[in-house]
Amino acid sequence: MCADLIDFPELVMLNDYGGNYDNYENALLEVYETDLWKGGLTFDGLNVRPRVHQRYEFNGKTLDWTFAHFTSRGEIEEDRELDLRRCERIGFIKPIIDNAHLDCVKVWQNSRPDKYNKPKISVVLWCECVNVKIVLTKINGKQGDYYVVTTFYLVSSANKIQSHNDEYDEYVAKNGKFNFQPKV
């Protein structure tokens, strides 16, 4: 089983902070910054970092936009709501990326239209044993290529789980398994 192969951290629970959301948020920020900004993450031989580092107003606070996105849910950015299940699992991002070479992490490329309706190629990491999906997008930067974590979320409906598995199976049938250089 996947959870036996990947060393997932304990869930970061609000109750562990006596229900004090400010202390809880500080703990979540520590995980986010340690794992994603200071964690030395790589995928396919390239560095991985959060999406554009900008500030965002959320619940009356100014936060890093990507952190706010990772800990909330909703289609419209200004109307997103806190998602405790995502918060609890924010520490799962790094171990899934670090262990993407394992068979229990399904990795494939997909193409979705961007805001200009042009195809954008991304890499999906789907770890079904913990129902976590991570999407990475390769950026051709001035100082070299790297990946950004475009999104991270939990997949809980049976239909979505089946849809992710079908998309992976279709990719593998057409292209073979994703071929990348795991972190050494």
C-alpha positions as CSV (number, residue, x, y, z in Angstrom):
1,M,0.0,0.0,0.0
2,C,1.1,3.5,-0.8
3,A,1.0,4.8,2.8
4,D,3.5,2.1,3.7
5,L,5.9,3.3,0.9
6,I,5.6,7.1,1.5
7,D,6.4,8.6,4.9
8,F,3.4,11.0,5.2
9,P,3.5,13.4,8.1
10,E,0.8,13.5,10.7
11,L,-2.3,15.5,9.8
12,V,-2.0,19.1,11.0
13,M,-5.2,19.3,13.1
14,L,-6.9,22.5,14.4
15,N,-7.7,20.6,17.6
16,D,-4.0,20.2,18.2
17,Y,-3.9,24.0,18.6
18,G,-6.8,24.2,21.0
19,G,-9.1,25.5,18.3
20,N,-7.0,28.7,18.0
21,Y,-7.0,29.4,14.3
22,D,-4.2,32.0,14.4
23,N,-1.8,29.4,16.0
24,Y,-3.1,26.7,13.6
25,E,-2.5,29.0,10.6
26,N,1.0,29.8,11.8
27,A,1.7,26.0,12.0
28,L,0.3,25.5,8.5
29,L,2.5,28.4,7.2
30,E,5.5,26.8,8.7
31,V,4.9,23.5,6.9
32,Y,4.1,25.4,3.6
33,E,7.3,27.5,3.8
34,T,9.6,24.7,5.0
35,D,8.3,22.2,2.4
36,L,7.7,24.4,-0.6
37,W,10.0,27.4,-0.3
38,K,12.9,26.0,1.6
39,G,12.5,22.2,1.0
40,G,14.7,21.8,-2.0
41,L,11.9,20.1,-4.0
42,T,12.7,18.8,-7.4
43,F,10.7,16.9,-10.1
44,D,12.0,15.6,-13.4
45,G,15.4,17.1,-12.5
46,L,14.0,20.7,-12.1
47,N,13.3,22.8,-9.0
48,V,9.7,23.0,-7.8
49,R,8.2,26.0,-6.1
50,P,4.8,27.5,-5.4
51,R,3.1,29.5,-8.1
52,V,3.7,33.3,-8.4
53,H,4.6,34.6,-4.9
54,Q,2.1,37.4,-4.4
55,R,0.0,38.6,-1.5
56,Y,-3.7,37.9,-1.3
57,E,-6.5,39.1,1.1
58,F,-8.2,36.1,2.7
59,N,-10.4,36.1,5.8
60,G,-9.2,39.6,6.7
61,K,-5.5,38.7,6.5
62,T,-2.9,39.3,3.9
63,L,-1.4,35.9,2.9
64,D,0.7,34.4,0.2
65,W,-1.7,33.7,-2.6
66,T,-0.6,30.1,-3.1
67,F,-0.9,29.3,0.6
68,A,-4.4,30.8,0.6
69,H,-5.3,28.7,-2.5
70,F,-3.9,25.5,-0.9
71,T,-5.9,25.9,2.3
72,S,-9.3,26.9,0.8
73,R,-11.7,25.8,-1.9
74,G,-14.1,27.4,-4.4
75,E,-14.2,28.3,-8.1
76,I,-14.1,32.1,-7.6
77,E,-10.9,33.2,-5.9
78,E,-12.5,36.1,-4.0
79,D,-15.2,33.7,-2.6
80,R,-13.1,30.8,-1.5
81,E,-13.8,29.2,1.8
82,L,-11.4,27.6,4.3
83,D,-11.0,23.9,3.8
84,L,-9.8,22.1,6.9
85,R,-9.2,18.8,5.1
86,R,-6.8,20.6,2.7
87,C,-5.2,22.4,5.6
88,E,-4.7,19.1,7.5
89,R,-2.9,17.6,4.5
90,I,-0.7,20.5,3.4
91,G,2.3,18.5,4.5
92,F,1.5,15.7,1.9
93,I,2.6,17.8,-1.1
94,K,6.4,17.4,-0.6
95,P,6.4,13.6,0.1
96,I,4.1,13.0,-2.9
97,I,6.4,15.0,-5.2
98,D,9.5,13.4,-3.6
99,N,8.1,9.9,-4.2
100,A,6.5,10.5,-7.7
101,H,8.7,7.7,-9.0
102,L,6.7,5.1,-7.0
103,D,3.9,3.2,-8.8
104,C,1.4,4.3,-6.1
105,V,1.8,7.9,-7.4
106,K,0.2,8.0,-10.8
107,V,1.9,10.6,-13.0
108,W,0.7,11.9,-16.4
109,Q,0.6,14.9,-18.6
110,N,-2.6,16.6,-19.5
111,S,-3.6,19.7,-21.5
112,R,-6.1,22.2,-20.4
113,P,-7.0,25.6,-21.9
114,D,-5.5,28.6,-20.2
115,K,-7.3,31.9,-19.7
116,Y,-6.6,32.7,-23.3
117,N,-8.0,29.4,-24.4
118,K,-4.6,28.1,-25.5
119,P,-3.5,24.6,-24.5
120,K,-1.4,24.5,-21.3
121,I,0.5,21.3,-20.6
122,S,0.7,20.2,-17.0
123,V,1.9,17.2,-15.1
124,V,-0.6,15.5,-12.7
125,L,0.5,13.6,-9.6
126,W,-2.4,11.5,-8.3
127,C,-1.9,9.7,-5.0
128,E,-5.1,7.8,-4.6
129,C,-4.3,6.2,-1.3
130,V,-4.6,9.6,0.3
131,N,-6.9,11.1,-2.4
132,V,-4.5,14.0,-3.2
133,K,-4.0,15.5,-6.6
134,I,-1.1,17.9,-7.3
135,V,-0.7,19.7,-10.6
136,L,2.7,20.9,-11.7
137,T,3.3,23.3,-14.6
138,K,6.7,23.7,-16.3
139,I,7.9,27.3,-16.6
140,N,10.6,28.4,-19.0
141,G,12.2,31.1,-16.9
142,K,14.9,33.6,-17.6
143,Q,17.3,31.7,-15.3
144,G,16.2,28.2,-16.4
145,D,13.3,25.9,-16.4
146,Y,11.4,24.9,-13.2
147,Y,8.0,23.6,-12.1
148,V,5.4,25.4,-10.2
149,V,2.8,23.7,-8.0
150,T,-0.3,25.0,-9.8
151,T,-2.8,23.4,-7.4
152,F,-3.2,20.8,-4.7
153,Y,-6.5,19.4,-3.6
154,L,-8.3,16.4,-2.3
155,V,-10.5,14.2,-4.5
156,S,-13.3,12.6,-2.6
157,S,-16.2,11.7,-4.9
158,A,-16.2,8.2,-6.4
159,N,-16.9,9.7,-9.9
160,K,-13.9,12.0,-9.7
161,I,-11.6,9.2,-8.4
162,Q,-12.7,7.0,-11.3
163,S,-12.3,9.9,-13.7
164,H,-8.7,10.5,-12.5
165,N,-7.9,6.8,-12.8
166,D,-9.4,6.7,-16.3
167,E,-7.4,9.7,-17.4
168,Y,-4.2,8.1,-16.1
169,D,-5.0,4.7,-17.8
170,E,-5.7,6.5,-21.1
171,Y,-2.4,8.4,-20.9
172,V,-0.4,5.3,-20.2
173,A,-2.2,3.3,-22.9
174,K,-1.3,6.0,-25.4
175,N,2.1,7.2,-24.2
176,G,3.4,4.7,-21.7
177,K,4.3,5.6,-18.2
178,F,5.6,9.1,-17.6
179,N,9.4,9.1,-18.0
180,F,11.2,11.4,-15.7
181,Q,14.4,11.6,-13.7
182,P,13.6,11.0,-10.0
183,K,15.4,12.9,-7.3
184,V,18.7,11.1,-6.5
